[in-house]
């Protein structure tokens, strides 16, 4: 199972194989910009989560732009990635 197929299963969509590939083809993810939640009840973002998302984006060819970790923690060097989606005219 590819990481994209695994992603759909983990999201609760229970799609694998041809169904997952067809769904992915239809919704083509343009880019991914993870950041920590904001507000008084915000949960901190764990670097492992961002690394997992980064790796899945790399495998799927989706641009990854790490926006922020938290106001108290800087972005780790391996996550300081600023990729932009391709703009089609």
C-alpha positions in Angstrom: 0.0 0.0 0.0 1.4 3.4 -0.9 1.6 6.2 1.6 -1.2 8.0 -0.3 -3.4 5.0 -0.1 -2.5 4.6 3.6 -3.4 8.3 4.1 -7.0 7.7 2.8 -7.4 4.6 5.0 -6.1 6.5 8.1 -8.5 9.4 7.3 -11.3 7.0 7.8 -12.3 6.9 4.1 -11.5 3.1 4.0 -10.4 3.4 0.4 -7.6 1.3 -1.0 -6.3 0.2 -4.4 -8.2 1.5 -7.4 -10.7 3.4 -5.3 -8.0 5.4 -3.5 -6.1 6.1 -6.8 -9.3 7.3 -8.4 -10.2 9.5 -5.5 -6.6 11.0 -5.4 -6.8 11.6 -9.2 -10.1 13.5 -8.8 -9.1 15.7 -5.9 -5.4 16.4 -6.8 -3.8 18.0 -3.7 -2.2 21.2 -4.9 -0.1 22.0 -1.8 0.3 21.4 1.9 1.0 24.0 4.6 1.1 22.6 8.1 1.1 24.9 11.2 0.3 24.7 14.8 -3.2 25.5 16.1 -3.8 28.9 17.5 -5.8 30.0 20.5 -5.9 29.3 24.3 -6.7 25.6 23.9 -4.3 25.0 21.0 -2.4 21.7 21.0 1.4 21.9 20.2 2.5 20.4 16.9 4.9 17.6 17.3 7.8 17.6 14.8 7.2 13.9 14.0 3.8 14.8 12.7 5.2 17.5 10.3 8.0 15.1 9.2 5.4 12.4 8.4 3.4 15.0 6.3 6.6 16.2 4.6 7.6 12.6 3.7 4.1 11.8 2.3 4.1 15.1 0.3 7.5 14.3 -1.2 6.4 10.8 -2.2 3.2 12.2 -3.8 5.0 15.1 -5.5 3.0 17.7 -3.5 4.7 21.0 -2.5 5.3 21.3 1.2 5.5 24.7 3.0 6.1 24.5 6.8 4.5 27.7 8.1 5.2 27.5 11.9 5.7 25.1 14.8 4.7 27.3 17.7 5.4 30.7 19.2 7.8 29.0 21.6 9.5 26.6 19.3 11.3 27.4 16.1 11.0 25.2 13.0 13.7 22.4 13.0 16.2 22.8 10.2 15.0 19.6 8.4 11.5 21.0 8.3 12.5 24.5 7.1 11.0 23.9 3.7 9.3 26.5 1.5 7.9 24.9 -1.6 5.2 26.5 -3.7 2.6 25.0 -6.0 3.1 25.4 -9.7 1.1 28.3 -11.2 -0.5 27.5 -14.5 -1.4 30.3 -16.8 
